[in-house]
Amino acid sequence: MKKPLIVLACIMLFGCVGKPEKVAAVKDFQLDRYLGKWYEIARLDHSFERGMNQVTATYSMKEDGGVQVLNRGYSTQDKEWKSAEGKAYFVDSSDEGYLKVSFFGPFYGSYIVFELEKENYDYAFISGPNHSYLWLLSRTPEVSAEIQQKFKSQAEELGFDISQLIWVKQTAD
């Protein structure tokens, strides 16, 4: 009877760092260039960001070599700023955009950079462990229609339901 519980515990602790079918992390990833502030341009809906606008993610180095994550956004329902602090570590090699991120103790989820503007790291397309998690991040609060279209096309090709995308307001109402 204990064996199924151990298997279930292992799946819960480690099963969320997988990759969705067809999604591959970028190679030649340079963490030092990725650090700093990013604006959330689009996402698929999920409970921990529901009703949030003006969402940003700021990444900085931790003393242990990991990444400090600070997510911040404005709750339109509560009329207040909310933030969440987490940590991230590479899953495989440090030159691959495949990390595991945690906001809740020992529980990690995948953070997969599957598209990244190479010259200046101006935008990034991010996936979670399955097709329910998808983000478009940018160094600026707005991106061109061309980048938006590229994001939608690539995400749809990879199996994400782009009809459910939320385009995040980055300005106060």
C-alpha positions, 0 to 999 in steps of 0.5 A: 500500500505504501508503494503507490503513495511513494510513486504518487509523491514522486510524480507530484514533486518531479512530474511538473518539470516535463515539457509539452509535446513538440515544445523544445527549449532554446539552446545557447541560452545566456542567463546573464542576458535574460536577467532583469525586468520583463513585461507580461504581454499575453498569457493563458488564464490560470488561477494565480494570475486571474484578474491581474494587469500590469504584470511583470517578472523580474529575475536576479541571481541568487547566492546559490547560483539559482534565479530569484523570481519576483512576479508583480501585478495589479489585481483589478478585483482587489484594487491592489498590487500583489507579488509572489517571490520564487526561485528557479534552477536549470533542469539540464544544462545552463545554456538551455532555456529549460528551468524549474521554478517554485513559488511553493516550497519543494514543488516545481513547475517547468519554465521553458523558453521556446523562442527568444529574440537572439540579438537583445533578448527583447522578447521570449515565448514561455511554456509551462509543463503542459499546454495550459501554461503559455506566456509572451514576455517582453522587455517593453510594455508593448510589442509589435503586431508582427511579434504578436502574430509570430507568438500566436502562430508558433503557439498554435503550431505547438498545440496551445489553444490561442483562442484563450489568450489574455492580452495583458494591459500594461497601463493603468485604467 
